[in-house]
Amino acid sequence: MKTIYYFSGTGNTLYVGKYLKENCSYNLVNISAVKDEKVILTGEVGFLFPVYAMGIPKIVEEFLKKVEIEKVDYLFAVATCGGSGYGIPFNQVNDILSEKGRVLDYSEYCHMPDNYLKLFKAMPEDKAKIDIESSKGKMKTICDDILKGKKSSANSNIFLYPIFLLIYKFWRLGLKTVSKKFKLNDERCISCGICKDVCPVENI
C-alpha cells in the first residue's frame, strides 16, 4: 500500500500531490475527507501539506494526533511553501509522531507561488506560471528520492527553531480575529462559486 494523505487549501499542494501520484504511483487521500474517521497507517505513507506561518495547518496537526501507526515501511512528508522562510513543520510532525513510536524517514520542501492573501497581494499570472514551472525540477527530485527510499531530514536549524515557533504561535493565536477581517472584492468576484466548492474545510 502506497498512500499520500494531503491537505490543500488553494490547490498548490494538490498540484504537487497529483505529480507524485502520477510519477510515484501513490494513492491520494484528502485529509479533510477522512479527518473524522479512524485512519491506520500501513505500508509506504506520505504527508503533503502547505506551510502556514512557519508551521503545519491545524487540520494536519489534528489528523496526525488521531492516526494510528501499524506497520509503516517508509514515512515521508513534503511541505509546499512560498517565499524563502520554511520554518518548523517537520519538527512539529516528528514531535507528534514520536509519541506513537515513529518519526519521518524523509522530509523536503517544494516551493510554490505565494497565495496568503491576508499578507501578500495575489501574484501576477505570468509570474505564478514561472514559479510553478520552476518547481517541476524539485518535484522530480522529490519523486526520485521517494522511489529510492532516501532518508534525509529538512528539519529547522536548532538556533532558528525558537524564533519560528514564536511566529507560528502568535499567528495561531490571532488567526480567528484576523480572518474575520477578510473582505470580498465585489467588483472582481464573478460569483462562480468555485472557491466555495473547493474549500476543503468549508470556510467559504
N, C-alpha and C positions, 0 to 999 in steps of 0.2 A: 504494500500500500504506500503510495506517494501522494501526500496531501499538503497543500498550502492553505492555511487559514489567513484570510486577508480582511483588512478594513480599508475602505477608500471613501473619503469624504467628498471628493470632487471628480475623481476619475484618473488622476495621476498614478496612484498606486495600482489601480485596476489595470492600467495600461502595461505596467511592468509585470503584473501577475499574468496577464494573457500571454506575454512574451515567454515567461517561464513555463507556462502550461504547454505552449506550442513547441518549445525547444528543449524542455527538460522532462516532458511527459508527466507533469504533476496535475492532480485534480485540484480545482479551485473551490474553496468553501468560504462563503461570505460570513464573517464573524457576526454581523448584525442579524443574520438569519438564524443563527444557532446559539445566540448568547443566553437564551433561556433553557437550552437543552443540556443533557448530560453528554459531555464530549470526552472520549477516551483516546489518547494519542498512541498510535502504534506505527511501526514501520519507519519510513522517512517522512519527517514533518518539518514544515517551514512556517514562519510567521511573517506576514508582509503588512506594513503599515506606514503612515506618514509620521514625520517628526512634528510634534506640537510643542512649541516653546521649549525646545531642547529635550523634550521627553516623549513619553508614549501617550496616546489618546486614552481617556478614561475608559472607553468601551473595551479597549485592548487590555488594559490593566485588570478590569473586572473579569474578562474572559479567561485570562491566564490564571487568575486566582482560583477559578472554578474547575479548570480542566483536570483530568486525571491522566497520569502517565503510566502506561502499561509496559510495553517493550518498544522503545524508540531506538532505532539503529543509528539514525543521523538526524540532528536537530539544528536548524539554522534560522536566521532572521535577516530580513532585508528591510531597510528603512528608506523611504523616499523623502527628499528634503530640498528646499530651495535655499538660496544664499550660500554662505560659507560656514556658518556655525551649525555643527551637527549635534552636539550635546551628549546626553546620558541615556538614550533609550535602551541600549543593550545592557548597560549596567542594571537598569530597572528590571528588564526582562529576566536577567540572571538572578537578581535578588529574589524574585518571585519563584522562579523555577527551582532554585537551590533548596527551598523549603520542601520541595517534592523529590529531592534527591537527584536533580539533573541540572545541567547548565548547557548553554548553546555550544555546539561544536564549531559553528561558523557564523559570522555576522559581518554585514557590509552595508554601506550607504550607496544610494543611487540618486544623483542629482536630477531634479525635475523642475519645471517652471514654478516660481513663487506664485501662490494664489491665496495667501491670507489677506483678504481684502480689508480687514479691520486695521491692518498695519501698512499694507502696501497697495499702490494702485495696480489695477489689472495690467498684466504685461501685454504689450502690443502683439498682435497675432503673428507677425513675421518673426519677432524675437522668440516667442514661445515655440514656434516651429523649429527654430535653430537649436533651442535648448533641448527639445525632445529628440531631434536628430542626433545631437552630440551625445545624448545619453545611451544611444544604442550600443556603442562600444563597451560601456560599463555593464550594460545588461548582458552582453555576450560573455564578458569576463566572469560575471557572477554565475551565469549559467554553466560555464565550463568548470568553474570551481566546485559548484554543487555536484555536477555529474562525476567529478573526480573524488568527491567526498573530502574535499580540502578542509583542513582545520585551522582556523585563524580567527582572531578577535579584533573587533573595531571599537572596543570599549574606550570611554573617555579617559583622557590623561588624568592621573590621580590628583594633580595640582589644580586642574580646571573643574574637576567634579563638584566641589562645594559651590562654585560660582554658578555653574549650570543648574545645579539642584535648587539654588535660591531663586533663580529666574523662573524655573518651572513651577515652584511652589507659589510664588506671587501671581503668576499667570493663572494657575488653577483657582486661587482664592478670588480673583477678580473676574473670572470667566462669565459667570451668570450676569453680573452687573454690566460688563462691557457689551455682552451680546444683546442686551435689551436695547442698546442704542443703535442697533443696525437698522438702516432705513433703505427702502427700495427706491430706485430711480424710476419714477413713473413714466418719464419721457422715453427711457430706453427699453423698459420692460415691454415685451410683446405679448405677455400673458399666455405663453405656450404651455406652461405647466410642467416643463421637463425637470426643472430644479426640484419641484415637489415630488415628482415621480421617482427620481433617482436618489434623493436624500436617504442615506442608509439608516438614519435614526429618527426619521420623521420630524425633523426640526422645523421644516418649512410648511 
